[in-house]
Amino acid sequence: MNPIAIILLIVVVLLVLYGIVIYNRLVNLKHNVGMSWSNIDVLLKQRHDELPKLVEVCKQYMGYERDTLEAVMQARRGVADAQQRYDLPALGAAESQLRLGLGQLFAVAEAYPELRANANFRHLESRITGLENAIADRREFYNDSVNLNNVRIEQFPDVMVARFFNFRPFRLLEFSEPEKQDVDLAQLFR
């Protein structure tokens, strides 16, 4: 066999192997994004299940705070709807509303000593707070996974493989400005 043909064959084989390695890395990144979204999804569902219990406990004590309780439940529905549609901008906005509503609910609950002493309320408050922290951690992991995927499919030579196999960027899970700001507790007690 001709030495030039052997060299060309080796180069072609190496390029194919390199393309396979790139493809496999891109697939891994894509699945990491999916896995990180699943982690958020599980936590959102757990919180979704806990919120009605919290509202029911609060209703027993907070008869005059219906607006606060209804705002939490409406925001809960918004999160569930956006989550089902996988609409990240809507989910970010709904999450902002829900977190604001929960902050108001917990702040208003301070005015009800019997409620604060209720074991069910304390358990649910602790559970939801823990879920909120876990969701924040998972959001960070999700956005990191999305960023790694999106950067990788734009880098050379990965971009060539990504375009050939139609790899697409994912959207970051972003939140509105009000969620990023501190809650004005004085305003909540007016």
Secondary structure as UniProt FT lines:
FT   HELIX           3..61
FT   TURN            63..64
FT   HELIX           66..85
FT   HELIX           88..109
FT   TURN            110..111
FT   HELIX           113..117
FT   HELIX           119..152
FT   TURN            153..154
FT   TURN            156..157
FT   HELIX           158..164
FT   TURN            165..166
FT   HELIX           177..180
FT   HELIX           185..188
//
